Amino acid sequence: MKTTPHASAIVAAARRHLVPLGVKQRGRSRFWQDDRGWFLIGVEFQPSSFAKGSYLNVGCCWLWHVQPHFSFDLGHREEGFYRFTSSSEWEPIAEHLAQRASELVQDYRLRFRSPTDLAAHYERHDPATFWDRYHAAIACGLTNQIGRAQALFRTAAAEASPTSPQWLKDGAERCVALNADLADPIEFRRAIEAEVERGRSLMKLPEVHAPLAA
């Protein structure tokens, strides 16, 4: 893969600021990830189709949503587009983007040390979309907030209709199944731990085999 001067500067800056934190580059891409076991923190130095340069996207992907790719389940665009004009002008920009990414990774680490923190986040920020309700319901179920988890699963499942896209129908069915598992909190936790392992496998992450802490 051909490396451009502005891409090389981003990689060099990211290595200075992200590698010491244990954040790893995915192949030779402009995406870096911080593996937290039950979720990933993703850093994307996103290119543009209209000019050389970069955006900065940073956010979290909850791994109990089984899928083969990273999704910004919380967080996303942190810096607007910076256009590359010259190497001398670009290097401090790359440094700024990598430094900002480092700060955000550390912030997410502190904010979400366990599903308890995520449940508290959704208590403060009422979930308004299907996926937010889905993730909030799981976080509440893992922290023994059974009544709130059940209500969130029911609300999320009710969004699906016969004319809904297939992903929403599938998600609604998963809500119904997980809501039933809440009758046995231990079984529910095992189900979510299995989902996390499946999600990690699809994303080609190493196995962890560690109980999911509340």
ABEGO torsion letter per residue (X at the ends): XBBBAAAAAAAAAAAAAAAAAGBBBBEABABBBBBAGABBBBBBBBBBAABBEBBBBBBBBBAABBBABBBBABEBBABBBBBBABAAAAAAAAAAAAAAAAAAAAAAAAABABAAAAAAAAAABBBABAAAAAAAAAAAAAAGBAAAAAAAAAAAAAABBAABBAAAAAAAAAAAAAAAAAABAAAAAAAAAAAAAAAAAAAGBBBAGBBBBX
